[in-house]
């Protein structure tokens, strides 16, 4: 099918005020819209991670920064700048991937201020829901819709779009990774990442109580898992990872682990560096949170611990075809702490583990997967 270019000066504008995982799951939609309109998308997403996530992806031309969608508009200059950016893009097609309530209270007022015509917009809230449909599949159905103003000039795509995120690393991110690994003395060692925290883990005043967080796995089990991985792969570097806000929590886990060597450590990782490390990591074990989706999108073999969410709807997907094993989730369990350490160790050992060869000059990688050890 010949490419039909968008009659607007830019590609589609996609709006999603979600968390890190939500922003990653957008990629198949962005890819489809890029194919349909012949131009890369403009992405308005919440958080400061979007530019790092999409730094090496051709389907995104630019990211409009927005760190908050709450509070009076006049108190947030960044929100005004976002409105002005949308105003400059008002001739483009707009795809709003937000729930009804947030669309009504947050998105529609911004669109009105920006002067975006109603017939330039299409809303995911208007798509009929299918029971137990994965969120990516819903997004791809949404990508088949067309705002009324563009229906005579844009044809449906007949090319298949993979229903799984597949992300890449920029040259600068690879260079940063190699420099960081060298500084940490970790160059050339298999890397196993553990992601113990999620957004619910942290309160403003510190760590939430375990009973208040269905995604919380006890520190003693994380410690036992880290020791089991280190014993199985003594040449590996095991890293508890998280954001700057989670540094104290990671230190607590290290203290409980009582590691006697540097083979088990903790690291605060900005998104770009985490993405680059996941490109070469041996494997990851994570609670159900954004970095788990990033691991799958980078082809890193993954075990994810799920609480009171449906795996059918929210399981991380890998465009590389790497292993993703989900433990827990509805209807089997409602809390991650119902999952025993032995289950996690067994699932990790059964993964097809990844080995990586890195080109010394470019940092480019060659990937191979091999059977783990289930015994």
N, C-alpha and C positions, 0 to 999 in steps of 0.2 A: 504494500500500500504506500503511495507517495506521501511524504510528510506534508501536512496542511498547517501552514504557519498561522499563529494567532494574529488576528487583525490589530490587536493592541500593540503598544510599543514594548511591552514586557510580557513574560510568561505569566502563568497563573499565580495568584497569591493564595497561599494556604495558611489558615489560622488555626492554631491548636494551643490552648493554654494548659497543657498537661505537664507531667513530670518527665524525668529523663527517659524512662522506659516508653512513655507515650510518644515522645519525640522520635525515638528510634523506630518504633512501629509505624511511623508515618512514611518511611522510606519507599515501600512498594507503591503507595499512592503517589508520592512525588515522582517516582520513576514513570508511572503510567501517564501522569499529566504532562511530563516532559515529552513523552512519545506522542501524545495526542495533539498537543499544541505546538510542537516543534521548537519550543523555547524552554529553558530551565525556569524553575519556580522561584518566587520570592517567599520566604518563610517567616511568618510572625509567630514566634513560640515563646513560652515563658521560660525564664532561666538564662544563665550565661553560657550554657553548654552547646547551643545549636551551632555556632561557628566552628567549634572544635569537632563536633560530630560530623559535620558535612564539609569539612575542609578539603576533602579529596573526592567529593561526589559531584558528577556532572549535572545531576538533576536539580541542584540548588545554585542559583546565581548569587543570592545574597540573603542574609538573615537580618531581620529587623529586631534590635534588642529590646527586651521588655522584662524587667525583673519583678514587677508587681502589677497585678490587675485589680488590687483592692484599694479602698479609700477614695476620697474625693479626687476627681481628675485634676483640679487646680493645684493640688498639693504634690503632684508627681510630674515634674518636667519631662521625664523619660516617656511617660504615657502621651504627653502632648507631642513629643517628637515622633512617636509611633503613629499618631493620628496624622501628622503632616506627611509622613512617609506614605501612609495609605492614600492620602489625598493625591500625591504625585502618581500613584499607581491606579487611580480610580477608573481608568479606561480598561483595565485588565479583568479577566474572569476571577472571581473570588470563590474559594472553597472553604467553608467554615465547618471544621470538624469538632464541634463542641456540643455538650448536652444542652437541652432546651433551656434550663434555668440560667446557665452562664451565658448562653447566647442572648437571652432577653435582657439580662442585667449588665453585661460587660461588652459583648461584641457589637450588638446592634447600635448602642449609643456611639461607639467608636466609628462604625461605618457611616452613621448619619452625620457626625461631625466632619468626617473626611469627604462627604459628598459622593459616596459610592452609590451608583444607581442600583435599585433593587433588582433589576433584570440582569445585573452583572454577577449576582450572588446565587450560590446553591448551598444548601444546608444539610448536613448529615442527619439532622433530626427528622428530615422528611423521608428518609429511607426506611422501608418496612424492615423490622427486625426478624431474624431467624433464630430460633432457640438454639443455644449452645454454639452459635457461630463464632469462630475466632475473630478477634478484633481486626486483624489484617484483612481477612476476607470481606468483612463489612466495609473497610476502607476502600478496597479495590472495587466493590460494587458502587460505592460513592463516586469513585473516579470515572465511572461510566456515565454519570450524569453531566449535563451541560447547562450552564446558565442560559436563560431564555435569549439574551442578546447575541449569543454565539451559536445558536443551534443550526443556523443555515450555513455557517462557514466552517464548522468543525465536525469532522466525521468521527464515529466511534473507532477505537483502535481494534485492529484484527490481530495484532501481534501479541503473543502471550507475555504476561508479566509475572515473574516469579513471586509467589506469595510468601516471601520471607525477606527480611532485611539482609543486605550484604554490603558491608562497609569496608573502606580502605584507609590507608595511612598516607599522609603527605610526606614529602622528603624531609621537611623541617621537623616533623614529629618523629620520624625515624632517627634523625640526627640527635634530637633531644633524648630519645630512649637510649641510644648507644652510649652517649655521654653519661647519662644517669647510671646505667648499669656498671659502667667502668668506675665511676666514683664510688659506688656502693660495693665494689668488688664482686659483682654477680655475673660478669660477662662469661658466656659459654656454659652457664649452668641451667638445667631445666627449671622452669619457673611454674610453681603451683600457687594460684591466687585464691585466697579465702575472703569472701565478702560477708561479714557477719551482721552488719548494720543496715537498716533501711530508714526511711524518713521518720517512721513512727518511733524508732529507737530513742531518739533524742528529744527531750523537752527543752524549753528555754533554760531551765535551771539545771539540766543534766540528763542523766539516763532515765528513761521511763521504767516504771516497775514492770517486771516480766508479765504479770497477769493483765497488764493494760496493753499488751502488744502481742497479737496472735502470730506475728512473724518472728518473735524472739526465740532464739535457741540458746539454752543455758551455756554460760561461759565454760563450765567444766567439759561440756561435750565438744565445743570448739577446740579446747586444749587437747582433748583426747584425739580428735580428728587430726589436728596438726602433727601430733606425735606419731600417729599411725602412718600418715603420709610420709613423714621424714624417715621412719623406719623402713618403709617399703621402697622409697627412692632416696637413699642416703646422699646421693650426689645432687639432689634437687634443693632449690631455695623455696621455702614455704613462706608466703607473705600474707599476713592479715592486712587488708587494704580498706581504705575509707576516705572520707572527705576530711577537711581541716577541722570541722565541727566534731568529728568522731575520734579525734586523736586520743582523748582521755579514755574512751571506751576501748580502743585498740591497745593502749598501754595496760589496761586492766586485764585484757585477754592474755597478753604476753606474761604478765605476772602470774596468772593462774596456770599458764602452760608450763612455767618454770623450766624453759628450755636451757640446756647446758651448752649450746653452741649457737653460732650465728645462722645456722641453717633454718631457723624459725625466727622471723622478725616481723615488723609492722612498717607500713609506709602510707603516708598521706599522698594520694595521687590525683593531680588535676586530670580532667577528662581527657585531654589530648594525650597525656603520658599513659594513662590507663588504656586508652584505645591502642596505642602503639605497643604496649606490653602484651595486651591480649592478642595482638597479631602473631606473637611468637610464643605465647605461654603454652606450657604442656597441658594444663587443664585448670578448671576453676570449680569451686564449690561455693554456692551463694544462697542466701535467702531470696525470696521473691521480691526483687527490686531492680532499679534501672541498670546497674552494672551487669546483672545476669542477662538482660536483653542485649547489652553491648557485647558480652562474651560470645553469645550465639551469633550475632551479626558479624563478628570478627573471625568466626570459624573455630573458636576455642571450645574443646570438649567440656561439657558443663553438667553438673548436678545441681538442681535448684530445689530448695525446700519451700514448699508452699503451704500457707495457712488457709484462711477462710475465703479462698477464691477458686474459681473453676479452672482447672487445667485446660479444659476444652477451649476456653475463651482467651486465656492469658499465658499459655505456655510460650516461652521464648522460642523463636524460630531462627534457623540458620540457613542463609542463602548459600553457604559453602557445603551444606550437607553434613556438618559435624554433629557428633552425638549431643543430644539434649535429653537428660533423664530427669523427670519430675518425681519427687517424693512428696506425698501428702496431697493437700487440696481437697475441695469438696467433691463428692459427698463423704469421702473416707474419713477425713479428719478436719478439724476446724482450727487447730493450733500447731505451729511448727514444733513446739516442745513435746508433742506426742510422737515425734520421729526419734528413734533410738540411734545412738552413734554407730552401732554395728551395721544398721541399714545404710547409712551414708557411706561408710568405708567400703561396704560391698558394692554399692552403686558406682563409686569412684573407681574402684579396681576393675569393674566390668566395662568402663568406657573404652572406646578406641582412642588410645592416647596419641598425642601429636608430637612429632619430632620436627625440628626446624633447622634448616641450613641457611645461614645469613651471608649474603655477599659482602665481603669486607669493605668495598669501596662505596657501593650505593646503599647498603643496608637492606636491599631487597631480599625477600625470603622465598625459600622453597619448602613446601609443606608435605609431610607424609603422615598418614594415620596408620597405627598398628594396634592389634588387639592388646588390651590390658591384661591383668592377671586377676581372674575372678576367684581364684582359690585362696 
